[in-house]
Amino acid sequence: MPVAGAVVVPMSKDVEGGLVKRLKGISSVEVKDVGPKGVAIVLEADSTQLLKEISEEINQWGEVIEFDLVYLNWEDADKNVKPSILDGLLPKP
């Protein structure tokens, strides 16, 4: 399952609370933190195409000034294999 991490930057601090509430209303989005540079989110979807569509929709919201994709894992998306943080670090059997 493809997973992405992003930072959503609100137009102003005044709209940040509404933006967080709206993001929490999307089942594929998890709000991780709210900081001075924006709202950190994790997106999870059945396909990279769906991740793209969700990201594009959020980027078009009036209260969003910027949508920064900071991480995308798509390598095992079609294999239904969850990647491990240890992949590549441990010797192969």
URFEN-V286836 format. One record per pair of residues at least 24 apart in sequence whose C-alpha atoms are under 6 Angstrom apart, sorted by the first residue. I is the first residue (numbers start at 0). J is the second residue. Records with the same first field share a line. If there is no record, write none. Layout:
I=J ; J
This chain:
0=45 ; 76
1=43 ; 44 ; 46 ; 47 ; 72 ; 73 ; 76
2=42 ; 43 ; 71 ; 72
3=41 ; 42 ; 70 ; 71
4=40 ; 41 ; 69 ; 70
5=39 ; 40 ; 67 ; 68 ; 69
6=37 ; 38 ; 39 ; 66 ; 67
7=37 ; 38 ; 66
8=37 ; 63 ; 64 ; 65
9=62 ; 63 ; 64
10=62 ; 63 ; 64
